[in-house]
Structures are given as structure tokens and as C-alpha cells.
């Protein structure tokens, strides 16, 4: 037999498309299909885009309630493994509030400079009452559920967080007696995260459906009426995301901001297309750990942040929206009203928990200011376009604060931070699965 015949034949392999490229492709395809369906009035294509986008969001929603409950429960009990747990929890909350206050200040400044409600052609008659409303009474009394089932069926994330926190604290007090429940909870959480990773892999397809649906329903003409407001939201979020966060990393934590974005980018890009902080939570926690945050602390701070830390939805957006709506309805806002906006944004951000959080937060802000709730209806059409940038900012902040606190408390693995790379989401999935396979024999 000749040497040439005995040589192994090289197998051709199709190159793996990076996840970010899949997302971009989904965006482009969605825009093109949406434009085609709208311009040519293709009914079946409109319906297909609507169904594809709806199914993707529904899959994310399906995991939200149990994921939040078990993530919060397990994260609270994991604090027992961390030194100075109470101090870490307090520092996390303080930095959540500080960054929210900075974000709302930027939102107010941009709104006052640009007057987003002037010259839009919109009138109070264009508004309508929202389906979901928020008030301080509802917020305070709505924390405690009337039963243990309804919060899960109605996806009341705030009540789910309350029940999980109570269960987690009770488990800590019980000690070893609660260990069987904790072991079961950790297993269920792993199972839910595994299933959610599969949903995350569908994000490029879901992106095409969601973007296509938005264009089919609203077209480009709608954006013209909201051009200033849309630009304000994107600019405000960009200033926080690429201005405030890097400044805090460089000055407070003495860290290279570029390394943070390298490590956190998979979570930020997924948040942009999925528009769900909770749905992105497994990726956010994974990249936070890769940035050098101890796993026990990350497992507390990231789920806590995913349900309460919303610089985009709870700070920048309601500040700009309040100014926008006040101008449409010809209501004058003064210093007192601006201070109230800041107060609501910092204290009431937990009301943003869930997938309709921005609407609830906005109605909470408007009701506090005495502005007409019909103003929310003016913004519902443009909301999907705004929500992408808002959620990306939310998730970046949810990864940032654990890094800041870990650095200040000298528990950050700086070698891991400095070596963090922009691993694609699918690589994070593969790495996670590999760790789980190693962990199973070890546990046995």
C-alpha cells in the first residue's frame, strides 16, 4: 500500500459562526423580512414573524417565575459561605442606589436639554390608559402575596422575590435541617438554567421575529414622531453604559474598563436582543464569575440585581418619559417634581421586576407626579425599540456592581479579570456543561 493511500483523509468542517454574528444576522434578516411583509402586505409572513417572536418571548417567560424563586433562595443561602456576607449585601445595595441616582440625573439632564415632547405632533388624545399600572399603595401592599400560587401564574416577580427571600432566610436559620431542601433547590436551579441555555441558543431566530414584528406593526414612520425621545433614551443609556460605568471602574475599582466589556459583552448583547434581564441572568452570572467575582457572591448579587437593578428601565427611561409626557399634556414640572422622579427611581426600582417592568415603573412615576397615566399609551408603540437599549444597560449594571464591590472588598480575582475575554455565548454554554459533567462524579 502506498504512503499516499495510508494517509488519513482530512475531514472538511463547516466553520462555526460566532454567536454575535448570528445575532447581527438575525437583526438584518428581521429588518428585511419585516420591511418586505409590510411593503408588500404579505399576510403569512407577518403572521410568521409575529409567531416566531412571540414563541421566543414565551419561552423566556416560561422560565422566569421558577428561575427567580430558586435563584434568590439559593443565592441568599450561599451567602453563608462568604465572609462578611452582611457587609457585601449592604455594599451591593448602596452601589445599586448610587448608580441609579447617577443614571436618573443623566436622564433628567438630557430631557431638560432636548425637550423630547415638543414638536412631535402628538396630543393627549393619542394616549390611552395602560393595562398594567403602578402606585405606591400597590407597590407596598403588593409585595406580600395572598397565596403561594398566584404570583407564579400571574408572573408577579416582586412577590416571588419576597417569598424566595423569606424561604432563604428561614433556611439559614434552620441550618442543617434545611439542607435537603437546599440541595433540591440547587438541583432545580441547575435544571432551569440548563433549559434556559437552550432557549438562549434560539436568540438569533427570536431576534429576527421580534425585529420583523416591530417593523410590520409600526414601520419607520412611527419613529419619526418619537425621534428625539428615542435618541434621548439611546444617548442616555450609552452615556451610562460607556461613560459612567467605565469611569467608576477606573476610579473606584482601579480596573481597566476595556476588560470589563470584553468579559461582560456576551450578556450585554443577549440582553439587547432578548429584552429580559431575568432571561439573561444565567449568562450575566457566568460572565461576572469570569471577571473574577467569587462564585458565592456572584450567585447572590446577580439574581438580586436582575430583579431590582434597572438603570435603563427604572432611572433613565422614566425620567425622560415623565418630561416627554408632561410636555405633551402641557404640565409644568419644577424642582420638587424632579426630586420626586429621582426618589422614585432609586427607591422604587424593584417595581421593574419582570418583563413588563418599565411600564409599571413609568406608571408609578407618573402617579407620584400626578401626571395623566394616559401618557403611557403614547409610548407603548415605540417601547420594543427602546427596551433593547434599556435592558442592555440594566444587565451591564448588574454585572458592574459585583465587580466594583468585590474590588473594594479585596475579594476580586484580578488575574481572572485581566485575562477576561469576549467569549461567545455558545462557548459559555459549552464551558458550563463541561463543569457540570466534572462536578457530577465529584459529588458522587
C-alpha positions in Angstrom: 0.0 0.0 0.0 1.4 3.4 -0.9 2.1 6.1 1.6 -0.4 8.3 0.0 -3.2 5.8 0.4 -2.5 5.1 4.0 -2.5 8.8 5.0 -5.7 9.8 6.9 -8.2 11.8 4.9 -8.8 15.3 6.4 -12.5 15.9 7.1 -13.9 19.1 6.0 -15.6 21.1 8.8 -18.0 23.9 8.4 -16.7 26.9 10.4 -18.7 27.8 13.5 -20.5 31.1 13.2 -19.8 33.3 16.3 -22.9 34.0 18.4 -22.6 37.7 17.9 -22.6 37.2 14.1 -25.7 35.1 14.5 -27.4 37.9 16.4 -26.4 40.5 13.8 -27.7 38.2 11.0 -31.0 37.8 12.9 -31.3 41.6 13.2 -30.6 42.2 9.5 -32.9 39.3 8.4 -35.7 40.5 10.7 -35.5 44.1 9.3 -35.6 42.9 5.7 -38.4 40.4 6.3 -40.4 43.0 8.3 -40.0 45.6 5.6 -40.9 43.1 2.9 -44.0 41.9 4.8 -45.2 45.5 5.4 -44.4 47.0 2.0 -45.9 44.0 0.0 -48.6 43.3 2.6 -47.7 39.6 2.8 -50.1 38.2 5.4 -48.4 34.8 6.0 -45.0 36.4 6.5 -46.5 38.9 9.0 -48.0 36.1 11.0 -44.8 34.0 10.9 -42.7 36.9 12.3 -45.3 37.5 15.0 -45.4 33.9 16.0 -41.6 33.4 16.0 -41.0 36.5 18.1 -43.9 35.6 20.4 -42.7 32.0 20.9 -39.2 33.2 21.9 -40.6 35.6 24.4 -43.0 33.0 25.8 -40.1 30.5 26.3 -38.2 33.1 28.3 -41.3 33.9 30.3 -41.9 30.2 31.0 -38.6 30.0 33.0 -38.9 33.4 34.7 -41.0 32.6 37.8 -39.3 29.4 39.0 -35.9 30.7 38.0 -36.3 33.9 40.1 -37.6 31.9 43.1 -34.9 29.3 43.2 -32.1 31.7 42.2 -33.0 34.1 45.0 -33.4 31.3 47.6 -30.1 29.7 46.7 -28.3 33.0 46.4 -29.3 34.0 50.0 -28.3 30.7 51.4 -25.0 30.9 49.5 -24.1 34.0 51.5 -23.3 31.7 54.5 -20.2 30.6 52.5 -18.9 34.2 52.2 -17.0 36.2 54.8 -18.6 39.5 55.7 -21.8 38.5 54.0 -23.9 41.3 55.6 -21.3 43.9 54.6 -21.3 42.6 51.0 -25.1 42.7 50.8 -25.1 46.2 52.2 -22.4 47.4 49.8 -24.2 45.9 46.9 -27.5 47.7 47.7 -25.6 51.0 48.2 -23.9 50.8 44.8 -27.2 49.9 43.2 -28.7 53.1 44.6 -25.6 55.2 43.7 -25.5 54.1 40.1 -29.3 54.5 39.8 -29.1 58.1 41.1 -26.4 58.9 38.6 -28.5 57.4 35.8 -31.6 59.3 36.7 -29.6 62.5 36.8 -28.4 61.9 33.3 -31.9 61.2 32.1 -33.3 64.4 33.6 -30.4 66.5 32.2 -30.9 65.1 28.7 -34.7 65.6 28.9 -34.4 69.2 30.0 -31.8 70.0 27.2 -33.7 68.4 24.3 -37.5 68.9 25.2 -38.4 65.5 23.7 -42.2 66.2 23.8 -42.0 69.4 21.8 -42.9 69.4 18.0 -44.0 65.7 17.9 -47.5 66.3 16.6 -48.8 64.1 19.4 -51.7 65.3 21.5 -53.3 64.0 24.8 -56.0 62.3 22.6 -53.3 60.0 21.3 -52.8 58.5 24.8 -54.6 55.7 26.5 -54.6 54.1 29.9 -52.1 51.2 30.2 -53.1 47.7 31.1 -50.5 47.5 33.9 -50.4 50.3 36.4 -48.3 51.0 39.5 -48.8 53.1 42.6 -47.1 53.4 45.9 -50.0 51.7 47.7 -49.9 48.8 45.1 -46.2 48.6 45.4 -46.1 48.4 49.2 -49.2 46.2 49.6 -48.4 44.1 46.5 -45.1 42.8 47.9 -46.9 40.3 50.1 -48.9 37.7 48.1 -52.4 36.4 49.1 -51.4 32.9 48.3 -48.3 31.0 47.0 -49.7 30.1 43.6 -51.0 33.3 42.1 -47.6 35.1 41.9 -46.3 32.3 39.7 -49.4 32.1 37.5 -49.6 35.9 37.1 -45.8 36.4 36.9 -45.6 38.8 39.8 -41.9 38.8 40.2 -41.8 41.2 43.2 -44.0 38.8 45.2 -41.9 35.8 44.0 -38.8 37.6 45.2 -40.4 38.2 48.6 -41.4 34.6 49.1 -37.9 33.4 48.0 -36.2 35.8 50.4 -38.4 34.6 53.3 -37.7 31.0 52.4 -33.9 31.7 52.1 -33.7 33.4 55.4 -35.7 30.7 57.1 -33.3 28.1 55.6 -30.4 29.9 57.0 -32.0 29.9 60.5 -32.8 26.2 60.3 -29.2 25.3 59.4 -28.5 21.6 58.7 -32.2 20.7 59.0 -32.8 22.7 55.8 -30.0 21.0 53.8 -32.3 18.5 51.9 -34.4 21.4 50.7 -31.3 23.4 49.7 -29.9 20.5 47.8 -33.1 20.0 45.9 -33.3 23.8 45.2 -29.8 23.8 43.8 -30.6 20.9 41.6 -33.8 22.5 40.3 -31.9 25.8 39.7 -29.3 23.9 37.6 -32.1 22.2 35.7 -33.8 25.5 34.9 -30.6 27.2 33.9 -29.8 24.3 31.6 -33.2 24.6 29.9 -32.7 28.4 29.6 -29.3 27.9 27.9 -31.2 26.0 25.2 -33.6 29.0 24.8 -30.7 31.4 24.7 -29.3 29.5 21.7 -32.5 30.4 19.9 -31.9 34.1 20.3 -30.9 34.8 16.7 -34.1 33.3 15.4 -36.1 35.1 18.1 -34.4 38.4 17.2 -35.4 38.1 13.6 -39.0 37.5 14.6 -39.1 40.3 17.2 -37.5 43.0 15.0 -39.6 41.9 12.0 -42.7 42.1 14.0 -41.9 45.6 15.3 -41.4 46.9 11.7 -44.5 45.2 10.4 -46.6 46.7 13.2 -45.1 50.2 13.4 -43.0 50.8 10.3 -40.4 53.6 10.1 -43.0 56.5 10.1 -43.7 56.0 13.8 -40.1 56.5 14.7 -40.2 60.0 13.2 -42.7 61.2 15.8 -40.6 59.9 18.6 -37.2 60.7 17.0 -36.0 63.0 19.8 -37.3 60.8 22.6 -35.8 57.6 21.0 -32.4 59.4 20.5 -32.6 60.6 24.1 -33.1 57.1 25.6 -30.3 55.7 23.5 -27.9 58.5 24.2 -28.7 58.4 27.9 -28.2 54.7 28.1 -25.0 55.0 26.1 -23.6 57.7 28.4 -24.3 55.4 31.4 -23.1 52.3 29.7 -19.9 53.6 28.1 -19.3 56.7 30.2 -20.4 56.3 33.8 -19.6 52.6 34.2 -16.0 52.8 32.8 -15.4 55.9 35.0 -16.5 54.0 38.1 -14.3 51.0 37.1 -11.2 53.2 36.6 -11.6 55.5 39.6 -13.4 53.4 42.3 -12.1 49.9 41.5 -8.8 50.9 39.7 -9.6 48.4 36.9 -9.3 48.5 33.1 -12.8 49.2 31.7 -12.0 47.5 28.4 -11.5 44.2 30.2 -14.9 44.6 31.8 -16.6 45.0 28.4 -14.6 42.1 27.0 -15.9 39.8 29.7 -19.4 41.2 30.0 -20.2 41.6 26.3 -22.0 38.2 25.8 -24.5 39.2 28.5 -24.9 42.7 27.2 -25.6 41.6 23.6 -28.0 38.9 24.7 -29.9 41.4 26.8 -30.2 43.8 23.8 -32.0 41.2 21.7 -33.9 39.3 24.4 -35.1 42.4 26.3 -35.2 40.4 29.5 -32.8 40.9 32.4 -34.1 37.7 34.1 -33.8 35.7 30.9 -30.2 36.8 30.6 -29.4 36.1 34.2 -27.5 32.8 33.7 -25.2 34.5 31.2 -24.8 37.5 33.4 -23.8 35.4 36.4 -21.4 33.4 34.2 -19.6 36.4 32.8 -19.5 38.0 36.3 -17.7 35.0 37.7 -15.3 35.0 34.7 -14.5 38.7 35.6 -13.1 37.4 38.9 -16.1 37.8 41.2 -16.3 34.9 43.7 -19.0 32.5 42.7 -20.7 32.5 46.1 -21.1 36.3 46.0 -22.0 36.4 42.3 -24.8 33.9 42.9 -26.3 36.4 45.3 -25.6 39.7 43.6 -26.6 38.9 40.1 -30.1 37.4 40.8 -30.7 40.2 43.2 -29.7 42.7 40.6 -31.7 41.0 37.8 -34.9 41.7 39.8 -34.1 45.1 41.3 -31.2 46.8 39.5 -32.5 48.6 36.4 -30.6 51.7 35.4 -32.1 51.7 31.9 -35.8 50.9 32.7 -36.1 52.4 36.2 -33.8 55.5 36.0 -33.1 56.9 32.6 -36.4 55.9 30.9 -38.9 57.1 33.5 -37.0 60.4 33.9 -37.2 61.1 30.1 -40.7 59.7 29.8 -42.0 62.0 32.6 -40.6 65.1 30.9 -41.9 63.9 27.5 -45.5 63.2 28.8 -45.6 66.5 30.8 -44.8 68.4 27.6 -47.4 66.6 25.6 -50.1 67.3 28.3 -48.7 70.8 28.9 -47.9 70.3 32.6 -45.1 72.3 34.1 -42.6 70.3 36.2 -40.5 72.0 38.9 -37.6 71.2 41.2 -39.9 69.3 43.5 -41.1 67.0 40.7 -37.6 66.3 39.5 -36.5 65.3 43.0 -39.6 63.0 43.2 -38.5 61.4 39.9 -35.1 60.7 41.4 -36.6 59.4 44.6 -39.0 57.0 42.8 -36.1 55.8 40.5 -33.8 55.0 43.4 -36.3 53.6 45.9 -39.0 52.1 43.6 -36.8 50.2 41.1 -37.9 46.8 42.5 -41.2 47.5 40.8 -39.5 47.0 37.4 -39.1 43.3 38.1 -40.3 41.1 35.3 -40.9 41.6 31.6 -43.3 44.5 31.8 -41.3 46.3 34.5 -40.7 49.5 32.6 -44.4 50.1 32.1 -45.1 49.5 35.8 -42.2 51.8 36.8 -43.4 54.5 34.5 -47.0 54.4 35.9 -45.5 54.5 39.4 -43.5 57.6 38.5 -46.5 59.3 36.7 -48.9 58.6 39.6 -46.4 60.1 42.1 -46.0 63.2 40.0 -49.8 63.5 39.3 -49.3 63.2 35.6 -52.0 61.6 33.4 -51.5 57.8 33.1 -52.9 58.0 29.6 -49.4 59.3 28.7 -48.1 55.7 29.0 -50.2 54.8 25.9 -48.2 57.3 23.9 -45.0 55.3 24.5 -46.3 51.7 24.1 -45.8 51.6 20.3 -42.2 52.6 20.5 -41.4 50.6 23.6 -39.9 47.5 21.9 -37.3 49.6 20.2 -36.4 51.4 23.4 -36.4 48.3 25.5 -33.4 46.8 23.7 -31.0 49.5 24.8 -32.6 49.8 28.3 -32.2 46.1 29.0 -28.6 46.1 27.8 -27.9 48.9 30.2 -29.7 47.1 33.0 -27.6 44.0 32.5 -24.3 45.8 32.3 -25.1 47.5 35.6 -26.0 44.1 37.1 -22.5 42.8 36.2 -20.7 46.0 37.1 -21.8 46.4 40.8 -20.5 42.9 41.9 -17.1 43.8 40.2 -17.0 47.1 42.0 -17.9 45.7 45.4 -15.5 42.7 45.0 -12.7 45.1 44.1 -13.3 47.4 47.1 -13.6 44.4 49.4 -10.4 42.9 48.0 -12.0 39.6 47.1 -11.8 40.1 43.3 -9.6 37.7 41.4 -7.6 40.4 39.4 -5.8 37.8 37.4 -9.1 36.4 36.1 -10.4 40.0 35.5 -7.3 41.0 33.5 -7.5 37.8 31.4 -11.2 38.0 30.7 -12.1 37.6 27.1 -15.2 38.2 25.0 -16.2 34.5 25.0 -19.2 33.9 22.7 -22.4 32.8 24.5 -22.2 29.4 22.9 -18.7 28.9 24.4 -20.0 29.9 27.8 -22.7 27.2 27.4 -20.1 24.6 26.4 -17.9 25.6 29.4 -20.8 25.4 31.8 -21.8 21.9 30.5 -18.2 20.7 30.9 -18.1 21.9 34.5 -21.4 20.2 35.3 -20.1 16.9 33.9 -16.9 17.1 36.1 -19.0 18.1 39.1 -21.3 15.0 39.0 -18.7 12.3 39.7 -17.1 14.6 42.3 -20.4 14.9 44.1 -20.9 11.1 43.9 
